[in-house]
Amino acid sequence: MLSGLVSERASLALHVEACRSVFAPIRRLPVELLAEIFEMGSSELLQLLNSDTPSRELDRVARRDLLELSQVSCYWHKIAIGTPKLWSQIASKISLWGNSSASPNTYISLLASSLTRSGDHPLTIRIGINSHDLEARPVLELLSQHARRWQDVWLWADRDCGQYLASVRGNLPILKNLRLGHDLWDGVDIFEVAPALKSVLIAARTESVQGRIPSLRIPWPQIRTFTFNDLSGMFAATGLLLAQSLCIGAAFRFHLRGHVRDIPPVSPWPRFASDIESLTLQLGLDASPPVQKLALGQIFESLTLPYLQCLTVVPKDENHSAPVWHQGNFSSFALRSSLHNHLTSLQLCVEITDKHLPRVSLITSVAWKT
């Protein structure tokens, strides 16, 4: 009898716990809020990292995070599987497929499943791919079938991948943010027609286009923010030259890193004008202070920005020292661009002498931060 009571008590305890679970606060959350929580939990897996492994890649493409959530209860299964927004983020590093336990066909099937479950929801796409990958063509052609839903796109790809994206041209009605890496940018025209495109970022090495203005065919008049991240490891004007393609009201961000031993005192950089209203220079030059000073000086010497309202000069990241200020060339740039008439924001994180700091304020006549 005693053992029976003990068994019944255990059963009742399990029943009570089940009842508590039914009335748990998380079960009373609206579906929309619970879906947002699910989405937040997925963000880490969807990041493309240098430390990615084939196992992590398979989890990412299969959306194991959502599949595990779907197994908690029937209610969670309905939300995890049936909410298109949760499946609208597509992320993959195709180069890892060859070392995976799963076949390429399995990966493509998993991508197709995510695209189907995402319904008509706008897509966020992050893809690292090379035209030499055997799966490059089927993957890009599969994604191209959903081009009308592309909203936020990050493609790290070589130029030859463009041939598999031909059907995308003229079929990008809601594309707002575009980020291109490697060399899928110079001379490529597939993004030339994109009526909603406002923000573009290019991360590339510029050795192949030295000595000329890169041919980036995008709808320049409508671009509001353009970022060029120069990965060449050199001190070159190539990316900066693209600023002259932007129109009034646009912001240009120039991220430059490189190992610079020496710079000629006479700038080899071409001089040009641009109508941009905001310029951010993030510099990560590994060089002596005198060379760093000449480098920043050459940038100022090359520019005329008659509509500039906001100027920022900072180090590229915490691993690089602050740029060394070139007062002479900045003064000429400020006068040439009439900064005293329209500059409203100046943010400097630079090495500058006490002597030169007041002169910056006098030239620009703005409230500045250092």
Kinemage of the C-alpha trace (Angstrom):
@kinemage 1
@onewidth
@group {chain A} dominant
@subgroup {mainchain}
@vectorlist {calphas} color= white
{ca met a 1} P 0.000 0.000 0.000
{ca leu a 2} L 2.802 2.405 0.927
{ca ser a 3} L 4.575 1.861 -2.373
{ca gly a 4} L 1.325 2.548 -4.199
{ca leu a 5} L 0.895 5.843 -2.354
{ca val a 6} L 4.471 6.818 -3.146
{ca ser a 7} L 3.883 6.054 -6.816
{ca glu a 8} L 0.633 8.027 -6.837
{ca arg a 9} L 2.350 10.968 -5.153
{ca ala a 10} L 5.021 10.960 -7.839
{ca ser a 11} L 2.366 10.892 -10.556
{ca leu a 12} L 0.507 13.783 -8.937
{ca ala a 13} L 3.745 15.755 -8.703
{ca leu a 14} L 4.309 15.293 -12.426
{ca his a 15} L 0.713 16.337 -13.119
{ca val a 16} L 1.112 19.479 -11.000
{ca glu a 17} L 4.331 20.335 -12.834
{ca ala a 18} L 2.581 19.855 -16.163
{ca cys a 19} L -0.245 22.153 -15.038
{ca arg a 20} L 2.266 24.779 -13.978
{ca ser a 21} L 3.913 24.519 -17.386
{ca val a 22} L 0.565 25.106 -19.097
{ca phe a 23} L 0.103 28.338 -17.142
{ca ala a 24} L 3.754 29.480 -17.411
{ca pro a 25} L 4.042 33.211 -18.258
{ca ile a 26} L 5.839 32.502 -21.551
{ca arg a 27} L 2.760 30.623 -22.798
{ca arg a 28} L 0.696 33.765 -22.350
{ca leu a 29} L 2.931 35.857 -24.597
{ca pro a 30} L 1.419 36.998 -27.902
{ca val a 31} L 2.551 34.976 -30.898
{ca glu a 32} L 4.293 38.010 -32.397
{ca leu a 33} L 6.376 38.601 -29.258
{ca leu a 34} L 7.306 34.939 -28.912
{ca ala a 35} L 8.406 34.925 -32.554
{ca glu a 36} L 10.610 37.951 -31.843
{ca ile a 37} L 12.245 36.055 -28.972
{ca phe a 38} L 12.850 33.084 -31.255
{ca glu a 39} L 14.433 35.401 -33.808
{ca met a 40} L 16.764 36.957 -31.240
{ca gly a 41} L 17.965 33.502 -30.272
{ca ser a 42} L 18.877 32.777 -33.887
{ca ser a 43} L 21.117 35.785 -34.503
{ca glu a 44} L 24.407 34.194 -33.403
{ca leu a 45} L 24.046 31.090 -35.579
{ca leu a 46} L 23.318 33.216 -38.654
{ca gln a 47} L 26.592 35.149 -38.396
{ca leu a 48} L 29.314 34.167 -40.866
{ca leu a 49} L 32.554 33.820 -38.902
{ca asn a 50} L 36.157 32.998 -39.750
{ca ser a 51} L 35.933 30.233 -37.144
{ca asp a 52} L 32.971 28.525 -38.854
{ca thr a 53} L 33.136 24.731 -39.195
{ca pro a 54} L 31.263 22.322 -41.511
{ca ser a 55} L 29.193 21.210 -38.525
{ca arg a 56} L 28.162 24.778 -37.713
{ca glu a 57} L 27.405 25.406 -41.387
{ca leu a 58} L 25.054 22.429 -41.500
{ca asp a 59} L 23.276 23.643 -38.351
{ca arg a 60} L 22.939 27.103 -39.903
{ca val a 61} L 21.531 25.988 -43.265
{ca ala a 62} L 19.204 23.447 -41.626
{ca arg a 63} L 18.068 26.120 -39.126
{ca arg a 64} L 18.603 23.671 -36.295
{ca asp a 65} L 17.813 26.468 -33.839
{ca leu a 66} L 14.229 26.702 -35.108
{ca leu a 67} L 13.834 22.947 -35.461
{ca glu a 68} L 14.821 22.435 -31.822
{ca leu a 69} L 12.353 25.098 -30.681
{ca ser a 70} L 9.638 23.415 -32.717
{ca gln a 71} L 10.048 20.245 -30.642
{ca val a 72} L 9.230 21.893 -27.299
{ca ser a 73} L 5.454 21.768 -27.752
{ca cys a 74} L 2.742 21.790 -30.394
{ca tyr a 75} L 2.240 25.501 -29.742
{ca trp a 76} L 5.921 26.302 -30.266
{ca his a 77} L 6.034 24.024 -33.305
{ca lys a 78} L 3.247 26.013 -34.918
{ca ile a 79} L 5.086 29.289 -34.294
{ca ala a 80} L 8.612 28.129 -35.201
{ca ile a 81} L 7.615 26.379 -38.416
{ca gly a 82} L 4.694 28.567 -39.435
{ca thr a 83} L 6.137 32.084 -39.000
{ca pro a 84} L 7.592 33.191 -42.378
{ca lys a 85} L 9.727 35.935 -40.832
{ca leu a 86} L 11.768 33.379 -38.859
{ca trp a 87} L 12.783 31.620 -42.084
{ca ser a 88} L 13.482 34.783 -44.063
{ca gln a 89} L 17.156 35.024 -43.062
{ca ile a 90} L 19.341 32.955 -45.386
{ca ala a 91} L 23.010 32.568 -44.402
{ca ser a 92} L 25.646 30.192 -45.738
{ca lys a 93} L 29.361 29.756 -46.486
{ca ile a 94} L 29.319 27.473 -49.514
{ca ser a 95} L 33.039 26.665 -49.262
{ca leu a 96} L 32.337 24.556 -46.155
{ca trp a 97} L 29.954 22.203 -47.940
{ca gly a 98} L 32.712 20.082 -49.458
{ca asn a 99} L 33.992 18.992 -46.033
{ca ser a 100} L 30.566 18.266 -44.574
{ca ser a 101} L 28.947 14.955 -43.732
{ca ala a 102} L 25.901 16.109 -45.703
{ca ser a 103} L 25.777 16.093 -49.508
{ca pro a 104} L 25.513 19.299 -51.581
{ca asn a 105} L 22.018 18.231 -52.638
{ca thr a 106} L 21.036 18.089 -48.968
{ca tyr a 107} L 22.236 21.657 -48.446
{ca ile a 108} L 20.374 22.933 -51.507
{ca ser a 109} L 17.235 21.127 -50.356
{ca leu a 110} L 17.545 22.767 -46.924
{ca leu a 111} L 17.948 26.217 -48.503
{ca ala a 112} L 14.906 25.594 -50.683
{ca ser a 113} L 12.921 24.552 -47.609
{ca ser a 114} L 13.785 27.801 -45.808
{ca leu a 115} L 12.813 29.838 -48.861
{ca thr a 116} L 9.480 28.014 -49.057
{ca arg a 117} L 8.731 28.462 -45.357
{ca ser a 118} L 9.570 32.170 -45.594
{ca gly a 119} L 6.501 32.619 -47.798
{ca asp a 120} L 6.351 36.113 -49.273
{ca his a 121} L 8.348 37.763 -46.477
{ca pro a 122} L 11.248 40.064 -47.512
{ca leu a 123} L 14.577 38.224 -47.415
{ca thr a 124} L 17.855 38.951 -45.646
{ca ile a 125} L 20.639 37.078 -47.428
{ca arg a 126} L 24.245 36.520 -46.320
{ca ile a 127} L 26.204 34.301 -48.681
{ca gly a 128} L 29.928 33.604 -49.032
{ca ile a 129} L 30.563 31.883 -52.358
{ca asn a 130} L 33.161 31.402 -55.103
{ca ser a 131} L 32.512 30.628 -58.742
{ca his a 132} L 34.864 27.634 -58.415
{ca asp a 133} L 32.505 26.030 -55.889
{ca leu a 134} L 30.637 23.227 -57.651
{ca glu a 135} L 27.418 24.366 -56.013
{ca ala a 136} L 27.794 28.034 -57.003
{ca arg a 137} L 25.439 27.881 -59.961
{ca pro a 138} L 22.521 25.964 -58.364
{ca val a 139} L 22.713 28.034 -55.172
{ca leu a 140} L 22.763 31.422 -56.904
{ca glu a 141} L 20.100 30.425 -59.404
{ca leu a 142} L 17.902 29.208 -56.542
{ca leu a 143} L 18.301 32.519 -54.717
{ca ser a 144} L 17.697 34.435 -57.954
{ca gln a 145} L 14.243 32.881 -58.223
{ca his a 146} L 13.336 34.906 -55.115
{ca ala a 147} L 15.071 38.157 -56.160
{ca arg a 148} L 11.836 40.136 -55.865
{ca arg a 149} L 11.957 39.490 -52.118
{ca trp a 150} L 15.607 40.498 -51.606
{ca gln a 151} L 15.675 43.343 -49.099
{ca asp a 152} L 19.033 43.151 -47.291
{ca val a 153} L 21.796 41.377 -49.211
{ca trp a 154} L 25.408 40.581 -48.294
{ca leu a 155} L 27.313 38.744 -51.029
{ca trp a 156} L 30.973 37.815 -50.669
{ca ala a 157} L 31.621 36.523 -54.180
{ca asp a 158} L 33.975 36.815 -57.131
{ca arg a 159} L 33.010 38.543 -60.357
{ca asp a 160} L 32.396 35.291 -62.248
{ca cys a 161} L 29.490 34.555 -59.913
{ca gly a 162} L 27.655 37.382 -61.641
{ca gln a 163} L 26.849 35.139 -64.599
{ca tyr a 164} L 24.597 33.060 -62.333
{ca leu a 165} L 22.767 36.169 -61.134
{ca ala a 166} L 21.822 37.521 -64.570
{ca ser a 167} L 18.095 37.085 -63.946
{ca val a 168} L 18.319 39.364 -60.905
{ca arg a 169} L 18.875 42.492 -63.005
{ca gly a 170} L 15.738 44.620 -63.069
{ca asn a 171} L 14.014 42.314 -60.603
{ca leu a 172} L 14.937 43.941 -57.271
{ca pro a 173} L 11.930 46.090 -56.323
{ca ile a 174} L 12.495 46.118 -52.528
{ca leu a 175} L 16.292 45.859 -52.209
{ca lys a 176} L 17.299 48.507 -49.638
{ca asn a 177} L 20.720 47.482 -48.350
{ca leu a 178} L 23.477 45.949 -50.461
{ca arg a 179} L 26.874 44.752 -49.237
{ca leu a 180} L 29.345 43.275 -51.700
{ca gly a 181} L 32.685 41.667 -50.919
{ca his a 182} L 35.628 40.265 -52.902
{ca asp a 183} L 35.353 41.514 -56.515
{ca leu a 184} L 31.655 41.179 -57.376
{ca trp a 185} L 31.392 44.940 -57.903
{ca asp a 186} L 33.785 46.436 -60.471
{ca gly a 187} L 32.006 46.387 -63.838
{ca val a 188} L 29.016 44.398 -62.550
{ca asp a 189} L 25.621 45.771 -63.646
{ca ile a 190} L 23.126 43.391 -62.012
{ca phe a 191} L 22.301 45.940 -59.282
{ca glu a 192} L 21.952 48.896 -61.635
{ca val a 193} L 18.143 48.841 -61.451
{ca ala a 194} L 16.990 48.769 -57.820
{ca pro a 195} L 14.429 51.507 -57.084
{ca ala a 196} L 14.494 51.110 -53.277
{ca leu a 197} L 18.278 50.837 -52.839
{ca lys a 198} L 19.606 53.421 -50.366
{ca ser a 199} L 22.658 51.917 -48.654
{ca val a 200} L 25.690 50.246 -50.258
{ca leu a 201} L 28.865 48.826 -48.731
{ca ile a 202} L 31.824 47.521 -50.706
{ca ala a 203} L 34.561 45.496 -48.999
{ca ala a 204} L 37.253 44.719 -51.529
{ca arg a 205} L 40.882 44.730 -52.504
{ca thr a 206} L 41.584 47.442 -55.044
{ca glu a 207} L 44.831 46.307 -56.687
{ca ser a 208} L 43.039 45.327 -59.908
{ca val a 209} L 41.604 48.811 -60.442
{ca gln a 210} L 44.597 50.962 -59.519
{ca gly a 211} L 44.970 54.038 -61.689
{ca arg a 212} L 41.330 54.318 -62.736
{ca ile a 213} L 37.914 54.987 -61.285
{ca pro a 214} L 36.157 51.685 -60.524
{ca ser a 215} L 33.054 50.969 -62.587
{ca leu a 216} L 30.357 50.322 -60.010
{ca arg a 217} L 26.968 50.320 -61.710
{ca ile a 218} L 24.333 51.115 -59.105
{ca pro a 219} L 21.570 53.773 -59.050
{ca trp a 220} L 23.895 56.481 -57.706
{ca pro a 221} L 21.366 59.367 -57.533
{ca gln a 222} L 19.269 57.545 -54.915
{ca ile a 223} L 22.114 56.228 -52.705
{ca arg a 224} L 22.090 57.923 -49.289
{ca thr a 225} L 24.915 56.019 -47.576
{ca phe a 226} L 27.962 54.533 -49.291
{ca thr a 227} L 30.783 52.748 -47.472
{ca phe a 228} L 34.035 51.580 -49.024
{ca asn a 229} L 36.150 49.233 -46.924
{ca asp a 230} L 39.532 48.948 -48.637
{ca leu a 231} L 41.049 45.539 -47.840
{ca ser a 232} L 44.066 45.905 -50.137
{ca gly a 233} L 46.499 46.731 -47.350
{ca met a 234} L 47.783 49.700 -49.342
{ca phe a 235} L 47.386 53.452 -49.151
{ca ala a 236} L 45.352 54.081 -52.289
{ca ala a 237} L 42.745 56.565 -53.479
{ca thr a 238} L 40.720 54.036 -55.469
{ca gly a 239} L 37.778 53.692 -53.091
{ca leu a 240} L 37.698 57.390 -52.244
{ca leu a 241} L 37.203 58.270 -55.915
{ca leu a 242} L 33.725 56.740 -55.782
{ca ala a 243} L 32.573 59.659 -53.619
{ca gln a 244} L 32.299 61.837 -56.727
{ca ser a 245} L 29.464 59.625 -57.998
{ca leu a 246} L 27.231 60.472 -55.018
{ca cys a 247} L 24.686 63.288 -55.001
{ca ile a 248} L 23.800 66.062 -52.562
{ca gly a 249} L 22.616 64.698 -49.230
{ca ala a 250} L 24.622 61.477 -49.351
{ca ala a 251} L 27.055 60.183 -46.737
{ca phe a 252} L 30.395 58.596 -47.664
{ca arg a 253} L 32.393 56.382 -45.312
{ca phe a 254} L 35.953 55.469 -46.231
{ca his a 255} L 37.635 52.690 -44.245
{ca leu a 256} L 41.310 52.323 -45.110
{ca arg a 257} L 44.047 50.145 -43.720
{ca gly a 258} L 47.549 49.485 -44.958
{ca his a 259} L 51.269 49.218 -44.323
{ca val a 260} L 52.861 52.432 -45.525
{ca arg a 261} L 56.634 52.883 -45.406
{ca asp a 262} L 56.907 56.159 -47.259
{ca ile a 263} L 54.738 58.683 -49.089
{ca pro a 264} L 55.997 61.210 -51.655
{ca pro a 265} L 55.685 64.811 -50.416
{ca val a 266} L 53.787 65.662 -53.614
{ca ser a 267} L 50.462 63.848 -53.690
{ca pro a 268} L 49.961 61.415 -56.587
{ca trp a 269} L 46.266 61.301 -55.752
{ca pro a 270} L 43.873 62.914 -58.236
{ca arg a 271} L 41.935 65.943 -57.086
{ca phe a 272} L 38.174 65.826 -57.380
{ca ala a 273} L 34.973 67.366 -56.038
{ca ser a 274} L 31.947 65.647 -54.551
{ca asp a 275} L 28.518 66.844 -53.427
{ca ile a 276} L 28.349 64.610 -50.333
{ca glu a 277} L 27.077 66.107 -47.076
{ca ser a 278} L 28.840 63.695 -44.703
{ca leu a 279} L 32.350 62.196 -44.772
{ca thr a 280} L 33.725 59.620 -42.345
{ca leu a 281} L 37.392 58.613 -42.545
{ca gln a 282} L 38.298 55.512 -40.561
{ca leu a 283} L 42.035 55.055 -40.993
{ca gly a 284} L 44.151 52.106 -39.911
{ca leu a 285} L 47.593 52.856 -41.319
{ca asp a 286} L 50.611 51.015 -39.937
{ca ala a 287} L 53.220 53.711 -40.391
{ca ser a 288} L 55.403 56.199 -38.558
{ca pro a 289} L 53.706 59.413 -37.328
{ca pro a 290} L 55.256 61.578 -40.093
{ca val a 291} L 54.033 59.171 -42.771
{ca gln a 292} L 50.579 58.990 -41.174
{ca lys a 293} L 50.450 62.777 -41.226
{ca leu a 294} L 51.304 62.852 -44.930
{ca ala a 295} L 48.677 60.194 -45.622
{ca leu a 296} L 45.851 62.169 -44.029
{ca gly a 297} L 47.216 65.287 -45.685
{ca gln a 298} L 46.982 63.695 -49.126
{ca ile a 299} L 43.353 62.788 -48.521
{ca phe a 300} L 42.517 66.383 -47.600
{ca glu a 301} L 44.571 67.666 -50.542
{ca ser a 302} L 42.592 65.584 -53.033
{ca leu a 303} L 39.119 66.648 -51.870
{ca thr a 304} L 36.790 69.553 -52.487
{ca leu a 305} L 33.439 69.107 -50.731
{ca pro a 306} L 31.324 72.258 -51.149
{ca tyr a 307} L 28.239 70.799 -49.413
{ca leu a 308} L 29.938 69.050 -46.486
{ca gln a 309} L 28.029 69.353 -43.208
{ca cys a 310} L 29.531 66.523 -41.148
{ca leu a 311} L 33.178 65.408 -40.971
{ca thr a 312} L 34.530 62.541 -38.856
{ca val a 313} L 38.161 61.376 -38.669
{ca val a 314} L 38.826 58.409 -36.380
{ca pro a 315} L 41.041 55.302 -36.177
{ca lys a 316} L 39.716 52.233 -37.971
{ca asp a 317} L 39.402 50.244 -34.748
{ca glu a 318} L 40.837 49.893 -31.257
{ca asn a 319} L 43.909 48.093 -32.634
{ca his a 320} L 45.107 51.131 -34.588
{ca ser a 321} L 46.518 54.395 -33.306
{ca ala a 322} L 44.761 57.674 -33.951
{ca pro a 323} L 45.492 59.344 -37.311
{ca val a 324} L 48.063 62.155 -37.192
{ca trp a 325} L 46.558 65.526 -38.047
{ca his a 326} L 47.802 67.587 -41.012
{ca gln a 327} L 46.792 71.150 -40.211
{ca gly a 328} L 48.155 72.762 -43.366
{ca asn a 329} L 46.285 70.571 -45.823
{ca phe a 330} L 43.147 70.611 -43.689
{ca ser a 331} L 43.173 74.424 -43.699
{ca ser a 332} L 43.396 74.481 -47.488
{ca phe a 333} L 40.648 71.865 -47.761
{ca ala a 334} L 38.413 73.824 -45.362
{ca leu a 335} L 38.813 77.069 -47.304
{ca arg a 336} L 38.447 75.374 -50.684
{ca ser a 337} L 35.240 73.672 -49.527
{ca ser a 338} L 33.901 76.730 -47.625
{ca leu a 339} L 33.426 74.678 -44.462
{ca his a 340} L 32.830 77.847 -42.448
{ca asn a 341} L 29.514 78.281 -44.291
{ca his a 342} L 27.893 74.886 -43.752
{ca leu a 343} L 29.865 72.455 -41.560
{ca thr a 344} L 27.752 71.692 -38.473
{ca ser a 345} L 29.466 68.616 -37.029
{ca leu a 346} L 33.166 67.826 -36.628
{ca gln a 347} L 34.348 64.750 -34.738
{ca leu a 348} L 38.073 64.129 -34.442
{ca cys a 349} L 39.941 61.323 -32.741
{ca val a 350} L 43.404 62.270 -33.954
{ca glu a 351} L 46.861 63.194 -32.753
{ca ile a 352} L 46.816 66.984 -32.843
{ca thr a 353} L 48.933 69.604 -31.099
{ca asp a 354} L 47.571 72.178 -28.676
{ca lys a 355} L 48.689 74.796 -31.172
{ca his a 356} L 46.578 73.422 -34.014
{ca leu a 357} L 43.426 72.535 -32.093
{ca pro a 358} L 42.101 76.118 -31.760
{ca arg a 359} L 42.795 76.713 -35.450
{ca val a 360} L 40.459 73.892 -36.392
{ca ser a 361} L 37.657 75.577 -34.474
{ca leu a 362} L 38.361 78.954 -36.030
{ca ile a 363} L 38.381 77.591 -39.574
{ca thr a 364} L 35.172 75.644 -39.282
{ca ser a 365} L 33.225 77.818 -36.818
{ca val a 366} L 31.448 74.775 -35.386
{ca ala a 367} L 31.192 72.985 -32.076
{ca trp a 368} L 33.717 70.149 -32.314
{ca lys a 369} L 34.501 67.007 -30.334
{ca thr a 370} L 37.990 65.536 -29.859
